[in-house]
Amino acid sequence: YIDVDPTIVRLVYTALTLFTAGFPGILFYIICAIVIPQKPFDVEP
């Protein structure tokens, strides 16, 4: 959506989680990693 490498977004999120909230952020990250697909679906018009 924002044309940024997903690895960078994940690293920033992980760093912010470790320095602020801790456990709830890590749990949310694991749930999102399971639920969100790796690649977008191919949609044919």
Contact map, one row per residue, 1 for C-alpha under 8 A:
111100000000000000000000000000000000000000000
111100000000000000000000000000000000000000000
111110000000000000000000000000000000000000000
111111011000000000000000000000000000000000000
001111111000000000000000000000000000000000000
000111111100000000000000000000000000000000000
000011111110000000000000000000000000000000000
000111111111000000000000000000000000000000000
000111111111100000000000000000000000000000000
000001111111110000000000000000000000000000000
000000111111111000000000000000000000000000000
000000011111111100000000000000000000000000000
000000001111111110000000000000000000000000000
000000000111111111000000010000000000000000000
000000000011111111100000000000000000000000000
000000000001111111111000000000000000000000000
000000000000111111111110110000000000000000000
000000000000011111111100000000000000000000000
000000000000001111111100000000000000000000000
000000000000000111111100000000000000000000000
000000000000000111111111100000000000000000000
000000000000000011111111110000000000000000000
000000000000000010001111111000000000000000000
000000000000000000001111111100000000000000000
000000000000000010001111111110000000000000000
000000000000010010000111111111000000000000000
000000000000000000000011111111100000000000000
000000000000000000000001111111110000000000000
000000000000000000000000111111111000000000000
000000000000000000000000011111111100000000000
000000000000000000000000001111111110000000000
000000000000000000000000000111111111000000000
000000000000000000000000000011111111100000000
000000000000000000000000000001111111100000000
000000000000000000000000000000111111100000000
000000000000000000000000000000011111110000000
000000000000000000000000000000001111111100000
000000000000000000000000000000000001111100000
000000000000000000000000000000000000111110000
000000000000000000000000000000000000111111000
000000000000000000000000000000000000001111100
000000000000000000000000000000000000000111110
000000000000000000000000000000000000000011111
000000000000000000000000000000000000000001111
000000000000000000000000000000000000000000111
